[in-house]
Amino acid sequence: MFEKNRFLSYFYLLISIAGAVFTTISNIQFIKAYGPGFDVIRFIDLANNNPASQSLSFDLFFLATAIFTWMFFESRRLEIRHFWIVTLLTFTVAIACSAPLFLFLRERRLLQINKINSN
């Protein structure tokens, strides 16, 4: 069971890295197309440009709100260290990076708790 959970934690870490890389690439492409800086108003406007993109934007917004709220309270319940990094990544990179990173940290913390309890 330990090895299975350890594999799962690294799988979450891999997803976190992919979430950071692919959203960053997209943001760089956005800056190149609409630059010179990151125009948040233009980004939101484009994200709500048609019903399909608006649906995805609403979906992501409400999902991110629910997941971030759960991550906050779960980090306190399990005493997960370094939650500030997850918070920072959520608002500066993407929830696609921070949520899997949180799952990695959570899985590692659960492994640590299980190890302590088994001794």
C-alpha positions as CSV (number, residue, x, y, z in Angstrom):
1,M,0.0,0.0,0.0
2,F,2.9,2.4,0.8
3,E,4.4,2.0,-2.7
4,K,1.1,2.5,-4.3
5,N,0.4,5.7,-2.4
6,R,4.0,6.9,-3.1
7,F,3.5,6.3,-6.8
8,L,0.2,8.2,-6.6
9,S,1.8,11.2,-4.9
10,Y,4.4,11.4,-7.7
11,F,1.7,11.1,-10.3
12,Y,0.1,14.2,-8.8
13,L,3.4,16.0,-8.9
14,L,3.8,15.2,-12.6
15,I,0.3,16.6,-13.3
16,S,1.2,19.7,-11.3
17,I,4.3,20.3,-13.4
18,A,2.3,19.7,-16.6
19,G,-0.3,22.1,-15.4
20,A,2.3,24.7,-14.8
21,V,4.1,24.2,-18.1
22,F,1.1,24.1,-20.4
23,T,-0.7,27.1,-18.8
24,T,2.5,29.1,-18.8
25,I,3.0,28.3,-22.5
26,S,-0.5,29.5,-23.2
27,N,0.0,32.6,-21.2
28,I,3.2,33.4,-23.0
29,Q,1.3,32.9,-26.3
30,F,-1.4,35.3,-25.0
31,I,1.2,37.9,-24.1
32,K,2.9,37.6,-27.5
33,A,-0.5,38.0,-29.3
34,Y,-1.9,40.7,-27.1
35,G,1.1,42.1,-25.2
36,P,3.3,43.7,-24.2
37,G,2.1,42.7,-20.7
38,F,-0.5,40.4,-19.4
39,D,-3.7,42.3,-20.0
40,V,-6.1,40.8,-17.4
41,I,-9.2,42.6,-18.8
42,R,-8.5,41.4,-22.3
43,F,-7.8,37.9,-21.0
44,I,-11.2,37.8,-19.2
45,D,-12.9,39.3,-22.3
46,L,-11.5,36.6,-24.5
47,A,-12.3,33.9,-22.0
48,N,-15.9,35.0,-22.2
49,N,-15.9,35.6,-26.0
50,N,-18.5,33.0,-26.9
51,P,-20.9,30.6,-25.0
52,A,-18.4,27.7,-25.2
53,S,-15.5,29.7,-23.7
54,Q,-17.9,31.3,-21.2
55,S,-19.2,27.9,-20.1
56,L,-15.6,26.7,-19.5
57,S,-14.7,29.9,-17.7
58,F,-17.7,29.6,-15.3
59,D,-16.9,25.9,-14.9
60,L,-13.3,26.6,-14.0
61,F,-14.2,29.5,-11.7
62,F,-16.7,27.5,-9.6
63,L,-14.5,24.4,-9.6
64,A,-11.4,26.4,-8.5
65,T,-13.4,28.1,-5.8
66,A,-14.6,24.8,-4.3
67,I,-11.3,23.1,-4.7
68,F,-9.3,26.0,-3.1
69,T,-11.7,26.1,-0.2
70,W,-11.4,22.4,0.4
71,M,-7.6,22.6,0.1
72,F,-7.4,25.4,2.7
73,F,-9.4,23.5,5.3
74,E,-7.8,20.2,4.5
75,S,-4.4,21.7,4.9
76,R,-5.3,22.9,8.4
77,R,-7.0,19.5,9.3
78,L,-3.9,17.5,8.3
79,E,-1.4,20.2,9.3
80,I,0.1,20.3,5.8
81,R,3.1,22.6,5.8
82,H,3.9,25.1,3.1
83,F,0.3,25.8,2.1
84,W,1.3,29.3,1.2
85,I,3.1,27.9,-1.8
86,V,-0.1,26.3,-3.0
87,T,-1.9,29.6,-2.5
88,L,0.7,31.6,-4.3
89,L,0.7,29.2,-7.3
90,T,-3.1,29.2,-7.4
91,F,-3.2,33.0,-8.0
92,T,0.0,33.4,-10.0
93,V,0.3,30.3,-12.2
94,A,-2.9,28.2,-12.3
95,I,-5.2,26.0,-10.3
96,A,-4.1,23.3,-12.8
97,C,-0.7,23.5,-11.1
98,S,-1.6,24.2,-7.5
99,A,-4.4,21.6,-7.0
100,P,-2.3,18.6,-8.1
101,L,0.6,20.0,-6.0
102,F,-1.7,20.1,-3.0
103,L,-2.7,16.5,-3.7
104,F,1.0,15.6,-3.8
105,L,1.6,17.4,-0.4
106,R,-1.5,15.8,1.0
107,E,-0.6,12.3,-0.1
108,R,2.9,12.7,1.4
109,R,1.4,14.0,4.6
110,L,-1.0,11.0,4.8
111,L,1.9,8.7,4.3
112,Q,3.8,10.4,7.1
113,I,0.8,10.2,9.4
114,N,0.3,6.5,8.6
115,K,4.0,5.8,9.2
116,I,3.8,7.6,12.6
117,N,0.7,5.7,13.6
118,S,2.1,2.3,12.5
119,N,5.2,2.7,14.8
